[in-house]
Amino acid sequence: MALLRFRYPLSLPLSSLSSSSPAHGCRRFRCAAGNQALFSVDATKLVLEVKEKLEREHPNLPVGKNGRDDEDMILWFLKDRKFSVEEAVMKLTKAIKWHEDFGVSDLCEESVKSVYGTGKAYVHDFLDNNGRPVLVVVASKHFPAKQEPIEDEKLCVYLIETALNKLPPGTEEILGIFDLRGFRVENGDVQFLKFLMDVFYYYYPRRLGQVLFVDAPFVFQPIWQLVKPLMRSYASLVRFCDMETVRKEYFTESTVPTDFKD
């Protein structure tokens, strides 16, 4: 299977920024796509500054997509770090190195087919009502004792990349749904959940818009108490809800995932 080509749409692509009159040596930018927020920062200049700093201080980092000269990625991390060049460079250096070491560009359906075939996780064919790609995890099909952790981690990253590749223009985030119906103790995997949160926090910042825990049984509560601190700020994105809520608030009858239909 041919490798997927991934893209990362941004709310502030370089081409969408228009400048107004300079003030105090700094241009003010307005998003051309109707967003009226003004940014007292020369984004183009900052992106170039980060590129030059990465090239100068980390010349061995790869170039190209998800590399040290990827301007879309640089702009995204600048935005995440509130346009601090130093902080963006630090976080980008770690993220670019991780992408290379993990082999993200080599992931494809064929490389994860053994664990993908379990049906434990998938990217839904339709967007939710807010226009977000949807990543679904079926917890009752996850048995950490039966698979190597690295295989689950590869599937996780492959599906995140696949979901991001489905982002429509103007959308920045994805929706995560954890189907906890039938969850048992043997399905619990704190190690994997920590990996998942680290991936979103360090390597895909601001990409997770909301997380739904659907029909969580009582036995899941101890797991949640362990996982909640690991989620950092992402804990505020979690919503515990039932299947009816998923159907009525997040999808239409024609777009709801098959597992959540009546």
C-alpha positions as YAML, in Angstrom:
chain: A
units: angstrom
residues:
- id: 1
  name: MET
  ca: [0.00, 0.00, 0.00]
- id: 2
  name: ALA
  ca: [1.35, 3.41, -0.88]
- id: 3
  name: LEU
  ca: [2.35, 5.52, 2.07]
- id: 4
  name: LEU
  ca: [-0.12, 8.21, 3.05]
- id: 5
  name: ARG
  ca: [0.92, 11.80, 2.51]
- id: 6
  name: PHE
  ca: [-0.01, 13.76, 5.59]
- id: 7
  name: ARG
  ca: [-0.81, 17.44, 5.84]
- id: 8
  name: TYR
  ca: [-1.31, 19.76, 8.78]
- id: 9
  name: PRO
  ca: [-3.76, 22.60, 8.05]
- id: 10
  name: LEU
  ca: [-3.22, 25.63, 10.20]
- id: 11
  name: SER
  ca: [-5.50, 28.42, 11.25]
- id: 12
  name: LEU
  ca: [-2.68, 30.83, 10.46]
- id: 13
  name: PRO
  ca: [-0.89, 29.66, 7.29]
- id: 14
  name: LEU
  ca: [1.73, 32.10, 6.11]
- id: 15
  name: SER
  ca: [-0.23, 32.88, 2.96]
- id: 16
  name: SER
  ca: [-3.37, 33.80, 4.93]
- id: 17
  name: LEU
  ca: [-1.78, 36.59, 6.94]
- id: 18
  name: SER
  ca: [-2.19, 40.14, 5.69]
- id: 19
  name: SER
  ca: [-0.23, 43.02, 7.16]
- id: 20
  name: SER
  ca: [-1.39, 46.44, 8.18]
- id: 21
  name: SER
  ca: [0.72, 49.51, 8.81]
- id: 22
  name: PRO
  ca: [3.85, 48.85, 10.87]
- id: 23
  name: ALA
  ca: [3.77, 50.06, 14.45]
- id: 24
  name: HIS
  ca: [6.86, 50.38, 16.61]
- id: 25
  name: GLY
  ca: [8.85, 48.28, 14.14]
- id: 26
  name: CYS
  ca: [6.40, 45.38, 14.29]
- id: 27
  name: ARG
  ca: [3.75, 44.43, 11.77]
- id: 28
  name: ARG
  ca: [0.24, 43.61, 12.89]
- id: 29
  name: PHE
  ca: [-1.39, 40.69, 11.15]
- id: 30
  name: ARG
  ca: [-5.02, 39.93, 10.50]
- id: 31
  name: CYS
  ca: [-6.22, 36.47, 9.49]
- id: 32
  name: ALA
  ca: [-7.60, 36.78, 5.95]
- id: 33
  name: ALA
  ca: [-10.14, 34.01, 6.51]
- id: 34
  name: GLY
  ca: [-12.50, 36.19, 8.50]
- id: 35
  name: ASN
  ca: [-10.84, 35.86, 11.89]
- id: 36
  name: GLN
  ca: [-10.66, 39.42, 13.22]
- id: 37
  name: ALA
  ca: [-8.03, 38.73, 15.89]
- id: 38
  name: LEU
  ca: [-4.98, 40.92, 15.47]
- id: 39
  name: PHE
  ca: [-1.50, 39.56, 16.12]
- id: 40
  name: SER
  ca: [1.22, 42.04, 17.09]
- id: 41
  name: VAL
  ca: [3.86, 39.73, 15.73]
- id: 42
  name: ASP
  ca: [5.56, 39.28, 12.43]
- id: 43
  name: ALA
  ca: [4.79, 35.59, 11.99]
- id: 44
  name: THR
  ca: [6.79, 35.24, 8.79]
- id: 45
  name: LYS
  ca: [9.87, 36.70, 10.42]
- id: 46
  name: LEU
  ca: [9.50, 34.40, 13.43]
- id: 47
  name: VAL
  ca: [9.15, 31.32, 11.25]
- id: 48
  name: LEU
  ca: [12.35, 32.23, 9.41]
- id: 49
  name: GLU
  ca: [14.07, 32.92, 12.71]
- id: 50
  name: VAL
  ca: [13.13, 29.46, 14.00]
- id: 51
  name: LYS
  ca: [14.26, 27.83, 10.73]
- id: 52
  name: GLU
  ca: [17.64, 29.52, 10.90]
- id: 53
  name: LYS
  ca: [18.06, 28.67, 14.57]
- id: 54
  name: LEU
  ca: [17.22, 24.99, 13.96]
- id: 55
  name: GLU
  ca: [19.63, 24.85, 11.01]
- id: 56
  name: ARG
  ca: [22.38, 26.51, 13.00]
- id: 57
  name: GLU
  ca: [21.97, 24.61, 16.28]
- id: 58
  name: HIS
  ca: [20.60, 21.28, 15.02]
- id: 59
  name: PRO
  ca: [21.95, 20.74, 11.48]
- id: 60
  name: ASN
  ca: [21.57, 16.97, 11.75]
- id: 61
  name: LEU
  ca: [17.80, 17.12, 12.09]
- id: 62
  name: PRO
  ca: [15.98, 15.93, 8.94]
- id: 63
  name: VAL
  ca: [14.42, 18.34, 6.47]
- id: 64
  name: GLY
  ca: [11.19, 18.09, 4.50]
- id: 65
  name: LYS
  ca: [7.79, 17.16, 5.89]
- id: 66
  name: ASN
  ca: [7.92, 17.23, 9.71]
- id: 67
  name: GLY
  ca: [11.53, 18.41, 9.43]
- id: 68
  name: ARG
  ca: [13.41, 21.49, 10.60]
- id: 69
  name: ASP
  ca: [12.44, 23.46, 7.47]
- id: 70
  name: ASP
  ca: [8.72, 22.55, 7.51]
- id: 71
  name: GLU
  ca: [7.21, 26.04, 7.78]
- id: 72
  name: ASP
  ca: [3.69, 24.84, 8.53]
- id: 73
  name: MET
  ca: [4.94, 22.74, 11.41]
- id: 74
  name: ILE
  ca: [7.13, 25.59, 12.66]
- id: 75
  name: LEU
  ca: [4.21, 28.01, 12.60]
- id: 76
  name: TRP
  ca: [2.01, 25.52, 14.45]
- id: 77
  name: PHE
  ca: [4.55, 25.07, 17.24]
- id: 78
  name: LEU
  ca: [5.11, 28.84, 17.42]
- id: 79
  name: LYS
  ca: [1.39, 29.23, 17.93]
- id: 80
  name: ASP
  ca: [1.40, 26.51, 20.58]
- id: 81
  name: ARG
  ca: [4.27, 28.24, 22.40]
- id: 82
  name: LYS
  ca: [2.60, 31.68, 22.12]
- id: 83
  name: PHE
  ca: [5.14, 32.78, 19.52]
- id: 84
  name: SER
  ca: [8.15, 32.31, 21.78]
- id: 85
  name: VAL
  ca: [11.05, 31.41, 19.49]
- id: 86
  name: GLU
  ca: [13.12, 29.76, 22.22]
- id: 87
  name: GLU
  ca: [10.25, 27.61, 23.49]
- id: 88
  name: ALA
  ca: [9.15, 26.68, 19.98]
- id: 89
  name: VAL
  ca: [12.69, 25.60, 19.05]
- id: 90
  name: MET
  ca: [12.97, 23.45, 22.17]
- id: 91
  name: LYS
  ca: [9.66, 21.70, 21.54]
- id: 92
  name: LEU
  ca: [10.23, 21.39, 17.79]
- id: 93
  name: THR
  ca: [13.66, 19.84, 18.28]
- id: 94
  name: LYS
  ca: [12.17, 17.11, 20.43]
- id: 95
  name: ALA
  ca: [9.21, 16.57, 18.09]
- id: 96
  name: ILE
  ca: [11.28, 16.41, 14.89]
- id: 97
  name: LYS
  ca: [13.73, 13.97, 16.46]
- id: 98
  name: TRP
  ca: [10.86, 11.82, 17.71]
- id: 99
  name: HIS
  ca: [9.21, 11.73, 14.26]
- id: 100
  name: GLU
  ca: [12.48, 10.49, 12.79]
- id: 101
  name: ASP
  ca: [13.26, 7.93, 15.49]
- id: 102
  name: PHE
  ca: [9.72, 6.57, 15.62]
- id: 103
  name: GLY
  ca: [9.60, 6.23, 11.84]
- id: 104
  name: VAL
  ca: [6.35, 8.17, 11.45]
- id: 105
  name: SER
  ca: [6.87, 8.70, 7.72]
- id: 106
  name: ASP
  ca: [7.14, 4.92, 7.23]
- id: 107
  name: LEU
  ca: [3.83, 4.08, 8.91]
- id: 108
  name: CYS
  ca: [1.11, 2.77, 6.64]
- id: 109
  name: GLU
  ca: [-1.84, 0.41, 6.91]
- id: 110
  name: GLU
  ca: [0.33, -2.54, 5.93]
- id: 111
  name: SER
  ca: [2.81, -1.85, 8.73]
- id: 112
  name: VAL
  ca: [0.10, -1.96, 11.42]
- id: 113
  name: LYS
  ca: [-2.28, -4.48, 9.88]
- id: 114
  name: SER
  ca: [-1.89, -7.17, 12.55]
- id: 115
  name: VAL
  ca: [-3.09, -4.94, 15.38]
- id: 116
  name: TYR
  ca: [-5.34, -2.83, 13.16]
- id: 117
  name: GLY
  ca: [-7.25, -5.98, 12.31]
- id: 118
  name: THR
  ca: [-8.39, -6.38, 15.92]
- id: 119
  name: GLY
  ca: [-10.78, -3.46, 15.47]
- id: 120
  name: LYS
  ca: [-9.61, -1.89, 18.73]
- id: 121
  name: ALA
  ca: [-9.24, 1.52, 17.12]
- id: 122
  name: TYR
  ca: [-10.09, 3.23, 13.85]
- id: 123
  name: VAL
  ca: [-10.68, 6.58, 12.19]
- id: 124
  name: HIS
  ca: [-14.37, 7.05, 11.45]
- id: 125
  name: ASP
  ca: [-15.37, 7.61, 7.82]
- id: 126
  name: PHE
  ca: [-17.39, 10.75, 8.63]
- id: 127
  name: LEU
  ca: [-16.64, 13.99, 10.46]
- id: 128
  name: ASP
  ca: [-18.57, 14.89, 13.60]
- id: 129
  name: ASN
  ca: [-21.14, 17.70, 13.72]
- id: 130
  name: ASN
  ca: [-18.35, 20.21, 14.35]
- id: 131
  name: GLY
  ca: [-16.46, 19.13, 11.24]
- id: 132
  name: ARG
  ca: [-13.74, 17.25, 13.13]
- id: 133
  name: PRO
  ca: [-12.17, 13.91, 12.15]
- id: 134
  name: VAL
  ca: [-13.05, 11.21, 14.68]
- id: 135
  name: LEU
  ca: [-10.69, 8.66, 16.24]
- id: 136
  name: VAL
  ca: [-12.54, 5.82, 17.98]
- id: 137
  name: VAL
  ca: [-11.00, 3.44, 20.54]
- id: 138
  name: VAL
  ca: [-12.94, 0.29, 21.48]
- id: 139
  name: ALA
  ca: [-11.50, -0.49, 24.89]
- id: 140
  name: SER
  ca: [-13.08, -3.94, 25.24]
- id: 141
  name: LYS
  ca: [-10.97, -5.14, 22.28]
- id: 142
  name: HIS
  ca: [-7.69, -4.01, 23.79]
- id: 143
  name: PHE
  ca: [-5.69, -6.73, 25.56]
- id: 144
  name: PRO
  ca: [-2.25, -5.36, 26.41]
- id: 145
  name: ALA
  ca: [-0.99, -8.74, 27.59]
- id: 146
  name: LYS
  ca: [-1.46, -10.19, 24.11]
- id: 147
  name: GLN
  ca: [0.41, -7.57, 22.08]
- id: 148
  name: GLU
  ca: [3.76, -5.84, 22.20]
- id: 149
  name: PRO
  ca: [3.39, -2.21, 23.39]
- id: 150
  name: ILE
  ca: [5.28, -0.91, 20.36]
- id: 151
  name: GLU
  ca: [2.66, -2.37, 18.02]
- id: 152
  name: ASP
  ca: [-0.14, -0.53, 19.82]
- id: 153
  name: GLU
  ca: [1.96, 2.64, 19.79]
- id: 154
  name: LYS
  ca: [2.52, 2.40, 16.04]
- id: 155
  name: LEU
  ca: [-1.20, 1.93, 15.46]
- id: 156
  name: CYS
  ca: [-1.90, 4.92, 17.68]
- id: 157
  name: VAL
  ca: [0.41, 7.24, 15.74]
- id: 158
  name: TYR
  ca: [-0.75, 5.91, 12.37]
- id: 159
  name: LEU
  ca: [-4.37, 6.66, 13.27]
- id: 160
  name: ILE
  ca: [-3.53, 10.13, 14.59]
- id: 161
  name: GLU
  ca: [-1.77, 10.91, 11.32]
- id: 162
  name: THR
  ca: [-4.68, 9.48, 9.35]
- id: 163
  name: ALA
  ca: [-7.16, 11.62, 11.31]
- id: 164
  name: LEU
  ca: [-5.06, 14.75, 10.80]
- id: 165
  name: ASN
  ca: [-4.92, 13.99, 7.10]
- id: 166
  name: LYS
  ca: [-8.73, 14.22, 7.06]
- id: 167
  name: LEU
  ca: [-8.82, 17.73, 8.56]
- id: 168
  name: PRO
  ca: [-10.93, 19.97, 6.33]
- id: 169
  name: PRO
  ca: [-9.72, 23.53, 5.67]
- id: 170
  name: GLY
  ca: [-10.21, 25.73, 8.71]
- id: 171
  name: THR
  ca: [-10.40, 22.82, 11.17]
- id: 172
  name: GLU
  ca: [-7.49, 22.19, 13.51]
- id: 173
  name: GLU
  ca: [-8.61, 19.52, 15.99]
- id: 174
  name: ILE
  ca: [-9.84, 15.96, 16.12]
- id: 175
  name: LEU
  ca: [-12.40, 14.27, 18.37]
- id: 176
  name: GLY
  ca: [-11.38, 11.21, 20.39]
- id: 177
  name: ILE
  ca: [-14.03, 8.70, 21.47]
- id: 178
  name: PHE
  ca: [-13.27, 5.93, 23.96]
- id: 179
  name: ASP
  ca: [-16.02, 3.32, 23.82]
- id: 180
  name: LEU
  ca: [-15.88, 1.88, 27.34]
- id: 181
  name: ARG
  ca: [-18.83, -0.47, 27.08]
- id: 182
  name: GLY
  ca: [-17.76, -3.91, 28.24]
- id: 183
  name: PHE
  ca: [-14.51, -2.58, 29.71]
- id: 184
  name: ARG
  ca: [-12.86, -5.02, 32.14]
- id: 185
  name: VAL
  ca: [-9.75, -4.94, 34.29]
- id: 186
  name: GLU
  ca: [-7.74, -6.87, 31.68]
- id: 187
  name: ASN
  ca: [-8.43, -4.08, 29.17]
- id: 188
  name: GLY
  ca: [-6.77, -1.46, 31.38]
- id: 189
  name: ASP
  ca: [-3.46, -0.11, 30.11]
- id: 190
  name: VAL
  ca: [-2.09, 2.90, 31.96]
- id: 191
  name: GLN
  ca: [1.24, 2.62, 30.14]
- id: 192
  name: PHE
  ca: [-0.42, 3.03, 26.76]
- id: 193
  name: LEU
  ca: [-2.62, 5.91, 27.94]
- id: 194
  name: LYS
  ca: [0.50, 7.69, 29.20]
- id: 195
  name: PHE
  ca: [2.11, 7.20, 25.79]
- id: 196
  name: LEU
  ca: [-1.02, 8.57, 24.10]
- id: 197
  name: MET
  ca: [-1.09, 11.68, 26.27]
- id: 198
  name: ASP
  ca: [2.65, 12.29, 25.80]
- id: 199
  name: VAL
  ca: [2.23, 12.02, 22.04]
- id: 200
  name: PHE
  ca: [-0.51, 14.63, 21.98]
- id: 201
  name: TYR
  ca: [1.24, 16.92, 24.45]
- id: 202
  name: TYR
  ca: [4.74, 16.90, 22.98]
- id: 203
  name: TYR
  ca: [4.35, 15.97, 19.32]
- id: 204
  name: TYR
  ca: [0.80, 16.91, 18.29]
- id: 205
  name: PRO
  ca: [-0.02, 19.88, 20.55]
- id: 206
  name: ARG
  ca: [-3.50, 21.40, 20.34]
- id: 207
  name: ARG
  ca: [-4.70, 18.70, 17.95]
- id: 208
  name: LEU
  ca: [-7.05, 17.00, 20.40]
- id: 209
  name: GLY
  ca: [-10.24, 19.03, 20.67]
- id: 210
  name: GLN
  ca: [-12.30, 16.81, 22.98]
- id: 211
  name: VAL
  ca: [-12.29, 13.30, 24.45]
- id: 212
  name: LEU
  ca: [-15.49, 11.36, 25.11]
- id: 213
  name: PHE
  ca: [-15.53, 8.48, 27.60]
- id: 214
  name: VAL
  ca: [-18.68, 6.63, 26.66]
- id: 215
  name: ASP
  ca: [-20.63, 4.48, 29.13]
- id: 216
  name: ALA
  ca: [-17.72, 4.10, 31.54]
- id: 217
  name: PRO
  ca: [-18.37, 1.23, 34.00]
- id: 218
  name: PHE
  ca: [-17.54, 1.45, 37.69]
- id: 219
  name: VAL
  ca: [-14.42, -0.67, 37.20]
- id: 220
  name: PHE
  ca: [-12.97, 2.10, 35.02]
- id: 221
  name: GLN
  ca: [-12.94, 4.65, 37.85]
- id: 222
  name: PRO
  ca: [-9.62, 3.51, 39.43]
- id: 223
  name: ILE
  ca: [-8.01, 3.68, 35.97]
- id: 224
  name: TRP
  ca: [-9.31, 7.22, 35.52]
- id: 225
  name: GLN
  ca: [-7.87, 8.32, 38.87]
- id: 226
  name: LEU
  ca: [-4.46, 7.07, 37.74]
- id: 227
  name: VAL
  ca: [-4.69, 8.53, 34.25]
- id: 228
  name: LYS
  ca: [-6.17, 11.95, 35.03]
- id: 229
  name: PRO
  ca: [-2.92, 13.47, 36.40]
- id: 230
  name: LEU
  ca: [-1.03, 12.16, 33.37]
- id: 231
  name: MET
  ca: [-3.36, 14.02, 31.03]
- id: 232
  name: ARG
  ca: [-2.21, 17.43, 32.28]
- id: 233
  name: SER
  ca: [-4.35, 20.14, 30.67]
- id: 234
  name: TYR
  ca: [-6.04, 17.56, 28.44]
- id: 235
  name: ALA
  ca: [-8.02, 16.34, 31.44]
- id: 236
  name: SER
  ca: [-10.29, 19.36, 31.00]
- id: 237
  name: LEU
  ca: [-11.20, 18.08, 27.52]
- id: 238
  name: VAL
  ca: [-12.70, 14.84, 28.87]
- id: 239
  name: ARG
  ca: [-16.44, 14.38, 28.93]
- id: 240
  name: PHE
  ca: [-18.10, 11.31, 30.43]
- id: 241
  name: CYS
  ca: [-21.30, 10.60, 28.54]
- id: 242
  name: ASP
  ca: [-23.61, 7.85, 27.31]
- id: 243
  name: MET
  ca: [-24.18, 6.43, 23.85]
- id: 244
  name: GLU
  ca: [-27.35, 8.48, 23.38]
- id: 245
  name: THR
  ca: [-25.36, 11.69, 23.86]
- id: 246
  name: VAL
  ca: [-22.88, 10.63, 21.21]
- id: 247
  name: ARG
  ca: [-25.67, 9.93, 18.75]
- id: 248
  name: LYS
  ca: [-27.66, 13.10, 19.32]
- id: 249
  name: GLU
  ca: [-25.00, 15.74, 19.98]
- id: 250
  name: TYR
  ca: [-22.03, 14.70, 17.85]
- id: 251
  name: PHE
  ca: [-23.46, 13.01, 14.77]
- id: 252
  name: THR
  ca: [-26.49, 12.77, 12.54]
- id: 253
  name: GLU
  ca: [-28.32, 9.53, 11.84]
- id: 254
  name: SER
  ca: [-26.35, 9.10, 8.64]
- id: 255
  name: THR
  ca: [-22.90, 9.89, 10.08]
- id: 256
  name: VAL
  ca: [-22.94, 8.19, 13.50]
- id: 257
  name: PRO
  ca: [-20.43, 5.32, 13.82]
- id: 258
  name: THR
  ca: [-22.06, 1.93, 13.34]
- id: 259
  name: ASP
  ca: [-21.15, 0.85, 16.89]
- id: 260
  name: PHE
  ca: [-23.22, 3.72, 18.31]
- id: 261
  name: LYS
  ca: [-26.38, 3.25, 16.27]
- id: 262
  name: ASP
  ca: [-29.62, 2.04, 17.86]
...
